[in-house]
Amino acid sequence: MEHKTIHYNAVEFGRRIRTIRKQKKMTQQELAELLFLSEESVSNFETGKTMCMPEHVIQMCQIFDVSADYFYFGKNYKLQGNDGIERIFQRLKGCNPFELSKIEQIIDILLAKPAA
């Protein structure tokens, strides 16, 4: 398998923060307060002057209900609007590896296409 290097683009990352913040009608000051940062820090993130710490990325994902992929790559892979799948994922989090293996076998059986 070929390994691809992924480059972090701080300017694009910051632009995405600004875009979603404005979509949510939030000021830099309001976001800064939620992140326990200064307004200047948020401004620096949005202009790409400083890198966002991972813990702040996680907090922004929760605040804006997006995946980290949105900030890094511009794509939001978070499951949206599907409460049934979200409930299943929440239940699976508590399973041990043996249980997960059995559940996967059951799913394979249920989704198997009959021979034509």
Secondary structure, DSSP 8 states (H G I E B T S, - for coil): ---------HHHHHHHHHHHHHHTT--HHHHHHHHT--HHHHHHHHHTSS---HHHHHHHHHHHT--HHHHHHS---S--S-HHHHHHHHHHTT--HHHHHHHHHHHHHHH-----
